Each structure stands twice: as structure tokens, then as C-alpha cells.
Amino acid sequence: MGERHWGKESQFFTCAECFEEYKVVYPYDSAKEAEFRCKCGGRLERFSRYEAMLLFNR
């Protein structure tokens, strides 16, 4: 896959451990405030806006 533009307005984050149960996606500012860690202690994974939208359209 080609390089992506990761401007903060197009970055979203989710916890791979918690997503299936809670379906939470954080925008960049919220993820940064949480130091890119989920409340469960897991690391938040980065997604583009398009990829985040696909998570909800499976």
C-alpha cells in the first residue's frame, strides 16, 4: 500500500482488545490526551478516517 497522509485531523485510534465489545474510536486529540493508551492498559492503534469508517460497516 502506498504512503498515507497522517495529518492529525485524519488520524483515529482504537484499542484492539476492547473494540469488539465497546466499539470506541478516538480522534487524535483524545488519544494523545490518554497518552495513546486505552483504559484497559492496551496500546491504541492508529487508523485513517476511511479505515475507522470501515470498522463500523463490516
Secondary structure as the mmCIF struct_conf table of DSSP 4:
data_model
#
loop_
_struct_conf.conf_type_id
_struct_conf.id
_struct_conf.beg_label_comp_id
_struct_conf.beg_label_asym_id
_struct_conf.beg_label_seq_id
_struct_conf.end_label_comp_id
_struct_conf.end_label_asym_id
_struct_conf.end_label_seq_id
HELX_RH_3T_P HELX_RH_3T_P1 LYS A 8 SER A 10
STRN STRN1 GLN A 11 CYS A 15
TURN_TY1_P TURN_TY1_P1 ALA A 16 CYS A 18
HELX_RH_AL_P HELX_RH_AL_P1 PHE A 19 TYR A 22
STRN STRN2 TYR A 26 PRO A 27
HELX_RH_AL_P HELX_RH_AL_P2 TYR A 28 GLU A 33
TURN_TY1_P TURN_TY1_P2 ALA A 34 PHE A 36
STRN STRN3 ARG A 37 ARG A 37
TURN_TY1_P TURN_TY1_P3 LYS A 39 CYS A 40
BEND BEND1 GLY A 41 GLY A 41
HELX_LH_PP_P HELX_LH_PP_P1 GLY A 42 GLY A 42
STRN STRN4 ARG A 43 ARG A 43
STRN STRN5 LEU A 44 SER A 48
HELX_RH_AL_P HELX_RH_AL_P3 ARG A 49 LEU A 55
TURN_TY1_P TURN_TY1_P4 PHE A 56 PHE A 56
#
